[in-house]
């Protein structure tokens, strides 16, 4: 099974390989992040050496606003961290060692950090057929990932797959998280309202947040439609899912995000999907590039690039 056959007919494959963050060409020394010049349109995130020698100021109180990059630096064996092609960052669906051809495993029992599935959770997960790079991946022609037909990824998948650039905006009674992938946004209410008791399911749920100290903002989210996946490896959730996000402002230029999944229907205990995952602030004026899943582009990709696995030869 080849990489090409796995990704055939997948618009996500096209996005993954065509819009990976490029290394910044900016090398001019600067004392602060906002002194670095960036492209005014479709800005390229700053990585690695661009931060060398910068002197970030202290974290501002009760403030997450700004443009943030979640991709980090690409490692030698895979794409940037926020892309998470092998599943939620803390529970990647890979075998031990460096020899990890995608697919071929019926379940995740042999991965280094398996999830605590209930029997229903494991059965639901095995009914999902991901087409990414994990141990259970199948050729695209056999996949049933809702995102591969341009369904919205939903929450928390927007944090656990294709996590790229985001803008955080604060008002008197809301925190708005604007995400690059699928050009989605979330409203986190900070006006003291309670979460709904019996919510109508939404792709991105219902969120409330509060500051637990000067630099840590905690968000609770419920009401996510169970037809979405948690990540691109087909990890499931039910309507009982509760997600906690902890945004901790380390200093002026660095933010850490911790995401905890709590779904007693699918998992025997809560588990960490992201643990102090680093986000880097981008200079003022950073313009986030569009990333949509367009049905017309999907059809064009299938016609011109897609290559489903060959049908068995007739005897």
N, C-alpha and C positions, 0 to 999 in steps of 0.2 A: 504494500500500500504506500503510495508516494504522497509527498506533501501536496503535490498538485491535485491529486484525486481527492484528498481530504478537503481542500479549500475550494474545489470546483463549485461554481454556482453560488458562492457565498459573497454577498456585498461586504460583509465584515472583513473578509480576507483582503478585498480591494482597499478598504480603508486602512487596515493594519499595515500593509506594505507600502502604501502610497503616501500616508500622512504621518509616518513616524517622525517624532521631533528631530530636526536636524541640529547638529552641533552649531552653537552660536559662533558667528564670525567675529564677535566683539572681543577684542583683546586689550583695549585701551585701559590703562590703570585708572581706578576711581576709588574715592574714599567711601562712597555710599552707593547703594544700589540705584537710587534714582538719578545718579549722575551718568549712568551708562546709557548710551544711545541705542535705541532699538528701532526696528522697522515700524513705521507708523501704521501700516496696514498689514493684516495677517502676520502679526509679530511672531518671531521665533523665540521659544523659551530659552532662557539662560541656563546653562548647565556647567558643572565641573569648574574649570579654570576661571570662568567668568566671575565666580564668587571669591577667588583667591585675593586676600588682602583687604576685603571689605570689612568694615567695622559697623555691624548692625547696632542700632540704638536699642534701648530697653523696650520691652513689649508695652504697647499702650494699653491702658485699662479698658476692659469691656469693649474690645474692638477687634473684629476679624476682617474688616473690610479690605478690599484690594483684589488684585488678580494673583492667582496662585497656580503653580505648576505641580502636578502630581506624578509626572513621569520619572523624575530623577534621571540618573545617568544609566545608559545602557550597559549591562554587564557583558562579559565575554561570551556567555552561553545563552543569550536571549534578549528580547526586547526590553525597553525601559520598564521599571517596576510597576508603574500604574496601569500598564496595559493588561497585565495579569492573564495571559492567554491560557495558562494551565490551571486556572481557578483562583479562588480567594487567596490572597497573598500568604496568609499564615497556614493554609491547608492546601498547598499546591498538589494537583493530581499527577504526580510524577513518581517514578520508581527511584529507589536509592541509586546513587552513582550518576555518571555522566552519559551513559548509553540509554537514552530515553526515546526510542521511536514512538510516535503517537499511536494510540489504539492498541488493540490486541488483548486487553484485559477485560474480563466480564464485570468486575467490580473494583472497588478501591481498597481492598483489604491489605494490599502489600505496599501501599504508599507510606512514607515515613510518619505522617501525622493524620491518620484517618479520622473522619468525623464520627460523632456518637449518634448514629442513626437509630431511630426506633424501627421496628419491623416495617411499619407503613412508610417511614422515611426512606428506607433502603429500597423497598419495592417501587416507590414513586421515582426515586433517583434512577433506578435501572430502566424505567420506562422512558426516561429522557435520553435522547440520542444526540450528544454534542458533536460538533464537527471541528473542534479546535485542535489543541495540541496535547490533550491529556491522555491518560492511560486507557480511557474508555471511548476515545474519539472514533467516529465512523466516517466513511466517505460522505461527501455532501449530499449525494443522491439518497442516502439513507437517513439523514439527519432530520430532527424535528424541532430545532431551536427556533422559538418564536421570533427572535431578533433577525434570523436569516431571511425572513419574509417581511422585514421592516416593521414588525410590531414594536411598540415602545419597550425599552429594556426594563423600565420600572425601577423601584427602589427596594433593596439597597444595591441592586446590580449596577447602578450608575456609579457606585463607589468601588465595586468589586470586579469591574471589567471595563476596559477602555476608559480608565480614569486618567484624564489628560489635563486640560486647563479648565479652571473655574474662576468665576468672579463671585465675590461675596459682598452683598450690599446690605446695609443696616438702616432701618427706619426706627421711628419711635416705638412701634409695636410689632415689628417683623424683622427677621433675618432672611434674606433671599439668597439662595444658592443657584447660580446660573452655570450650567455645565456645558462644556463644549460638545460632547458626543450626543447626537440627536438634537442638539440645541434645546435642552430641557431646562426647566427651573423648578425649584421647590420653595414653598413658603413655610417658614418656621415661625410660628406665632410666639410672641414674647409678652403678650398682654395679660397673662395670668389665666387664660381659659383652660379648661380641662380637656383631655382627649375625649372623643366621642365614645360612648359605651357600645353602640351597635352600628358601626359605620358602614355606609355604602362603600363597597370596595373601590379603590382607586389604584391606578398604576403606581403612583408615588406616595400613596398613603396620606396620613394626617400627622402633622408634626407640631410639637410645642417644645420650647427651649427656655433655659434659664442659666444665669451665671452662678456657679457654685463658689467661685472666688474671682479675684480680679482678672484672671487670665485663662479661666477654664469655663467653656460654654458646653452644657450638656443638653442633648436633644433626644426626645423620646418620640418614636414614630410607630403608628399602628395602621390597620385598615388597608394593607396591600393585597391586591387581587392575586389569588393563588395560581393564576395561569402564567405568571412570570417566573423566571428562574432566578436564583440568587447570584449565580455567576455563569460563565460560559461553559462550565463543565456539567451543567444540569443539576446542580444541588437544588433540592426542592424547598418549598415552604408552604405552609397552610395559611388560612385566614387568621389563625391565632398568633401569627408572627408579631413579635415586638422587637424593635431595633433601637439600641442606644448608641449614639455617637458622642464622643468626647473630643471637642476641639480645644487643644491647649496651645496658647500663644507663647512660644519659647522666648522670642525676642522680636524685634521689628521685622525681621526678614524670614522667620521660620515658624512654622505651625506644625503641630502633630495631631493626627486623627486616629482615634481608636474606635472600632466598630464591633459591637457585641450582638450576636444573633441569639434570640431566645424564642424557640418555637417548640413547646412540649409535644406537639402532635408529630413532628418529624424528627426531633432530636431528644435524647435522654437528658441533656443538660445544656445550658448556654455555652457558646463558644466564641472565641475571638476570630474575627475575619481579618481585621487590620489591628495592629498593635503599635501605637505611636508611629504611625506611618508618616513620613516626612513630606511636608508641602513647602515649597519655596516661593516667596513673594517675588513677583515680577515688577519691573520698573513702572512708574506712573505712565499712563498713556498706552499700556499694553493692549493691543487689539487682538481679540481671540478669533481665530480662523473658524469658518463654518465647517461642521461635520454633520451631514444628514444621511439617513438611509433613504434614498430616493427610489421608489418602485420603478421608474423609467430607467434609471441607471442600472438597477438590478437586472432588468430584462436585457439591457444592452450588454452587460457583463456576461450574462449567460450565453448570448448569441455570439459574442466575439472572443471570449476568454475561457468561459466555463468548459470543463472537460469531464463530464461524469465518467465513472468507472466503466470500463468496457463490459458490455454484455457477454455472458458466456457464449463461446463459439458453438454453433449448432453441430451436432454429431451426425 
